[in-house]
Amino acid sequence: MSTKKTPLRKCVVTNEMMPKKELARIVRTPDGEVIYDPTSKKSGRGAYLTASRDVIEQAKKKDILSRHLKTKVSSEVYDMLMAEIDKENK
């Protein structure tokens, strides 16, 4: 019997292929709202980030999510994302 494949996704900042569970998914919903999606099941355009403060700060500095989600991403979204990542890593 074969083992199940681990789904891989690419981080939009580091361009590294990593297991989906190690990444944070940010979604632009059909309404145009940008939210953090811990379940990876919400519909909309998604982007994956490595779940670390350094990568999120780098994405904020270069405004990478705005490019990938094709909408303006406010700094509050990045701050909320950092808070969520800190909460999950405890």
Backbone as JSON Lines, residues from 0, in Angstrom:
{"i":0,"aa":"M","n":[0.84,-1.18,0.0],"ca":[0.0,0.0,0.0],"c":[0.9,1.25,0.0]}
{"i":1,"aa":"S","n":[0.56,2.22,-0.84],"ca":[1.4,3.41,-0.95],"c":[1.06,4.43,0.14]}
{"i":2,"aa":"T","n":[2.06,5.23,0.48],"ca":[1.85,6.27,1.49],"c":[1.22,7.48,0.82]}
{"i":3,"aa":"K","n":[0.52,8.24,1.62],"ca":[-0.16,9.42,1.11],"c":[0.85,10.53,0.83]}
{"i":4,"aa":"K","n":[0.68,11.24,-0.29],"ca":[1.57,12.34,-0.63],"c":[1.27,13.54,0.26]}
{"i":5,"aa":"T","n":[2.32,14.26,0.65],"ca":[2.15,15.48,1.42],"c":[1.99,16.63,0.43]}
{"i":6,"aa":"P","n":[0.88,17.38,0.53],"ca":[0.71,18.49,-0.41],"c":[1.74,19.6,-0.15]}
{"i":7,"aa":"L","n":[2.39,20.05,-1.21],"ca":[3.39,21.1,-1.11],"c":[2.85,22.39,-1.71]}
{"i":8,"aa":"R","n":[3.23,23.49,-1.12],"ca":[2.86,24.81,-1.63],"c":[4.1,25.69,-1.59]}
{"i":9,"aa":"K","n":[4.12,26.74,-2.41],"ca":[5.28,27.63,-2.48],"c":[5.01,28.91,-1.68]}
{"i":10,"aa":"C","n":[5.97,29.26,-0.82],"ca":[5.91,30.51,-0.08],"c":[6.15,31.65,-1.06]}
{"i":11,"aa":"V","n":[5.3,32.69,-1.03],"ca":[5.41,33.8,-1.98],"c":[6.6,34.71,-1.67]}
{"i":12,"aa":"V","n":[7.18,34.59,-0.48],"ca":[8.32,35.42,-0.11],"c":[9.63,34.7,-0.41]}
{"i":13,"aa":"T","n":[9.78,33.48,0.11],"ca":[11.04,32.75,-0.03],"c":[11.11,31.88,-1.28]}
{"i":14,"aa":"N","n":[9.97,31.67,-1.94],"ca":[9.86,30.79,-3.11],"c":[10.3,29.36,-2.82]}
{"i":15,"aa":"E","n":[10.15,28.93,-1.56],"ca":[10.48,27.58,-1.14],"c":[9.24,26.71,-1.18]}
{"i":16,"aa":"M","n":[9.38,25.49,-1.68],"ca":[8.28,24.53,-1.63],"c":[8.3,23.87,-0.26]}
{"i":17,"aa":"M","n":[7.18,23.94,0.45],"ca":[7.1,23.39,1.8],"c":[5.78,22.66,1.97]}
{"i":18,"aa":"P","n":[5.7,21.77,2.98],"ca":[4.42,21.14,3.26],"c":[3.37,22.2,3.62]}
{"i":19,"aa":"K","n":[2.17,21.98,3.14],"ca":[1.06,22.94,3.31],"c":[0.82,23.3,4.77]}
{"i":20,"aa":"K","n":[1.01,22.35,5.68],"ca":[0.74,22.59,7.1],"c":[1.73,23.54,7.75]}
{"i":21,"aa":"E","n":[2.9,23.72,7.15],"ca":[3.91,24.62,7.71],"c":[3.75,26.06,7.23]}
{"i":22,"aa":"L","n":[2.78,26.3,6.36],"ca":[2.58,27.62,5.77],"c":[1.28,28.25,6.26]}
{"i":23,"aa":"A","n":[1.24,29.57,6.23],"ca":[0.02,30.3,6.58],"c":[-0.64,30.75,5.27]}
{"i":24,"aa":"R","n":[-1.95,30.56,5.16],"ca":[-2.67,30.94,3.94],"c":[-3.43,32.24,4.17]}
{"i":25,"aa":"I","n":[-3.22,33.19,3.27],"ca":[-3.93,34.46,3.3],"c":[-4.84,34.46,2.08]}
{"i":26,"aa":"V","n":[-6.09,34.88,2.25],"ca":[-7.08,34.79,1.18],"c":[-7.71,36.14,0.92]}
{"i":27,"aa":"R","n":[-7.89,36.45,-0.37],"ca":[-8.75,37.57,-0.76],"c":[-10.08,36.93,-1.14]}
{"i":28,"aa":"T","n":[-11.1,37.19,-0.33],"ca":[-12.4,36.58,-0.55],"c":[-13.06,37.19,-1.77]}
{"i":29,"aa":"P","n":[-14.11,36.57,-2.3],"ca":[-14.82,37.16,-3.43],"c":[-15.37,38.57,-3.14]}
{"i":30,"aa":"D","n":[-15.55,38.9,-1.86],"ca":[-16.01,40.24,-1.47],"c":[-14.89,41.27,-1.51]}
{"i":31,"aa":"G","n":[-13.63,40.81,-1.64],"ca":[-12.48,41.7,-1.67],"c":[-11.81,41.88,-0.33]}
{"i":32,"aa":"E","n":[-12.28,41.15,0.69],"ca":[-11.71,41.23,2.03],"c":[-10.48,40.31,2.1]}
{"i":33,"aa":"V","n":[-9.41,40.76,2.78],"ca":[-8.19,39.95,2.93],"c":[-8.17,39.41,4.35]}
{"i":34,"aa":"I","n":[-8.13,38.07,4.47],"ca":[-8.19,37.43,5.78],"c":[-7.18,36.28,5.87]}
{"i":35,"aa":"Y","n":[-6.86,35.91,7.1],"ca":[-6.02,34.74,7.39],"c":[-6.93,33.52,7.39]}
{"i":36,"aa":"D","n":[-6.48,32.46,6.74],"ca":[-7.28,31.24,6.61],"c":[-6.54,30.06,7.22]}
{"i":37,"aa":"P","n":[-6.72,29.8,8.52],"ca":[-6.0,28.69,9.15],"c":[-6.45,27.31,8.66]}
{"i":38,"aa":"T","n":[-7.68,27.2,8.13],"ca":[-8.18,25.9,7.68],"c":[-7.81,25.59,6.24]}
{"i":39,"aa":"S","n":[-7.39,26.6,5.47],"ca":[-7.06,26.47,4.04],"c":[-8.25,25.99,3.23]}
{"i":40,"aa":"K","n":[-9.46,26.34,3.66],"ca":[-10.66,25.89,2.96],"c":[-11.53,27.03,2.43]}
{"i":41,"aa":"K","n":[-11.23,28.27,2.8],"ca":[-12.05,29.39,2.36],"c":[-11.87,29.61,0.87]}
{"i":42,"aa":"S","n":[-12.94,30.05,0.21],"ca":[-12.85,30.29,-1.23],"c":[-12.27,31.67,-1.5]}
{"i":43,"aa":"G","n":[-11.59,31.78,-2.6],"ca":[-10.98,33.04,-2.99],"c":[-9.55,32.83,-3.43]}
{"i":44,"aa":"R","n":[-8.9,33.91,-3.8],"ca":[-7.51,33.85,-4.24],"c":[-6.6,33.76,-3.02]}
{"i":45,"aa":"G","n":[-5.74,32.77,-2.99],"ca":[-4.9,32.54,-1.82],"c":[-3.43,32.73,-2.1]}
{"i":46,"aa":"A","n":[-2.69,33.03,-1.04],"ca":[-1.23,33.12,-1.09],"c":[-0.7,32.48,0.18]}
{"i":47,"aa":"Y","n":[0.42,31.79,0.06],"ca":[1.01,31.1,1.21],"c":[2.29,31.8,1.65]}
{"i":48,"aa":"L","n":[2.44,31.91,2.98],"ca":[3.64,32.48,3.6],"c":[4.19,31.49,4.61]}
{"i":49,"aa":"T","n":[5.51,31.41,4.71],"ca":[6.12,30.62,5.77],"c":[5.69,31.22,7.11]}
{"i":50,"aa":"A","n":[5.3,30.37,8.03],"ca":[4.76,30.84,9.32],"c":[5.88,31.27,10.26]}
{"i":51,"aa":"S","n":[6.55,32.37,9.92],"ca":[7.57,32.93,10.81],"c":[7.51,34.46,10.75]}
{"i":52,"aa":"R","n":[7.89,35.09,11.85],"ca":[7.85,36.56,11.93],"c":[8.75,37.21,10.88]}
{"i":53,"aa":"D","n":[9.93,36.64,10.66],"ca":[10.87,37.23,9.7],"c":[10.27,37.31,8.3]}
{"i":54,"aa":"V","n":[9.64,36.24,7.88],"ca":[9.07,36.19,6.53],"c":[7.89,37.16,6.42]}
{"i":55,"aa":"I","n":[7.07,37.24,7.46],"ca":[5.92,38.16,7.42],"c":[6.39,39.6,7.39]}
{"i":56,"aa":"E","n":[7.44,39.91,8.17],"ca":[7.99,41.27,8.16],"c":[8.58,41.61,6.79]}
{"i":57,"aa":"Q","n":[9.21,40.64,6.16],"ca":[9.77,40.85,4.82],"c":[8.64,41.08,3.81]}
{"i":58,"aa":"A","n":[7.56,40.32,3.93],"ca":[6.42,40.49,3.04],"c":[5.78,41.86,3.24]}
{"i":59,"aa":"K","n":[5.72,42.32,4.48],"ca":[5.14,43.64,4.78],"c":[6.0,44.75,4.19]}
{"i":60,"aa":"K","n":[7.32,44.62,4.34],"ca":[8.24,45.65,3.86],"c":[8.16,45.79,2.34]}
{"i":61,"aa":"K","n":[8.07,44.65,1.64],"ca":[8.04,44.67,0.18],"c":[6.63,44.68,-0.4]}
{"i":62,"aa":"D","n":[5.61,44.61,0.47],"ca":[4.19,44.59,0.08],"c":[3.91,43.47,-0.93]}
{"i":63,"aa":"I","n":[4.41,42.29,-0.62],"ca":[4.31,41.14,-1.52],"c":[2.87,40.62,-1.64]}
{"i":64,"aa":"L","n":[2.11,40.62,-0.54],"ca":[0.74,40.09,-0.59],"c":[-0.15,40.92,-1.51]}
{"i":65,"aa":"S","n":[0.07,42.22,-1.56],"ca":[-0.74,43.06,-2.45],"c":[-0.56,42.62,-3.91]}
{"i":66,"aa":"R","n":[0.66,42.29,-4.27],"ca":[0.93,41.84,-5.64],"c":[0.27,40.49,-5.93]}
{"i":67,"aa":"H","n":[0.41,39.55,-4.98],"ca":[-0.11,38.2,-5.23],"c":[-1.63,38.13,-5.14]}
{"i":68,"aa":"L","n":[-2.22,38.9,-4.25],"ca":[-3.68,38.85,-4.09],"c":[-4.39,39.85,-5.0]}
{"i":69,"aa":"K","n":[-3.62,40.69,-5.69],"ca":[-4.14,41.67,-6.63],"c":[-5.15,42.62,-6.0]}
{"i":70,"aa":"T","n":[-4.83,43.07,-4.79],"ca":[-5.62,44.06,-4.08],"c":[-4.72,44.72,-3.04]}
{"i":71,"aa":"K","n":[-5.11,45.87,-2.53],"ca":[-4.31,46.57,-1.52],"c":[-4.46,45.85,-0.18]}
{"i":72,"aa":"V","n":[-3.32,45.46,0.41],"ca":[-3.33,44.79,1.72],"c":[-2.8,45.8,2.74]}
{"i":73,"aa":"S","n":[-3.62,46.09,3.74],"ca":[-3.23,47.08,4.76],"c":[-2.25,46.48,5.76]}
{"i":74,"aa":"S","n":[-1.55,47.36,6.48],"ca":[-0.57,46.88,7.47],"c":[-1.26,46.18,8.63]}
{"i":75,"aa":"E","n":[-2.55,46.46,8.87],"ca":[-3.29,45.77,9.93],"c":[-3.39,44.27,9.65]}
{"i":76,"aa":"V","n":[-3.5,43.9,8.38],"ca":[-3.57,42.48,8.02],"c":[-2.26,41.78,8.39]}
{"i":77,"aa":"Y","n":[-1.13,42.43,8.11],"ca":[0.17,41.85,8.47],"c":[0.31,41.74,9.99]}
{"i":78,"aa":"D","n":[-0.13,42.78,10.72],"ca":[-0.05,42.75,12.19],"c":[-0.93,41.64,12.76]}
{"i":79,"aa":"M","n":[-2.14,41.49,12.21],"ca":[-3.05,40.43,12.65],"c":[-2.44,39.06,12.35]}
{"i":80,"aa":"L","n":[-1.8,38.95,11.2],"ca":[-1.17,37.69,10.82],"c":[-0.04,37.33,11.78]}
{"i":81,"aa":"M","n":[0.76,38.31,12.15],"ca":[1.85,38.06,13.12],"c":[1.29,37.62,14.46]}
{"i":82,"aa":"A","n":[0.2,38.23,14.9],"ca":[-0.43,37.86,16.17],"c":[-0.93,36.42,16.1]}
{"i":83,"aa":"E","n":[-1.53,36.03,14.98],"ca":[-2.05,34.66,14.81],"c":[-0.9,33.65,14.81]}
{"i":84,"aa":"I","n":[0.18,33.97,14.14],"ca":[1.34,33.07,14.07],"c":[1.96,32.9,15.46]}
{"i":85,"aa":"D","n":[2.08,34.02,16.21],"ca":[2.61,33.95,17.56],"c":[1.73,33.06,18.45]}
{"i":86,"aa":"K","n":[0.41,33.21,18.29],"ca":[-0.54,32.43,19.08],"c":[-0.41,30.94,18.77]}
{"i":87,"aa":"E","n":[-0.25,30.6,17.5],"ca":[-0.15,29.19,17.1],"c":[1.17,28.55,17.53]}
{"i":88,"aa":"N","n":[2.23,29.34,17.55],"ca":[3.55,28.8,17.9],"c":[3.78,28.65,19.39]}
{"i":89,"aa":"K","n":[2.86,29.09,20.23],"ca":[3.02,28.95,21.68],"c":[2.6,27.6,22.14]}
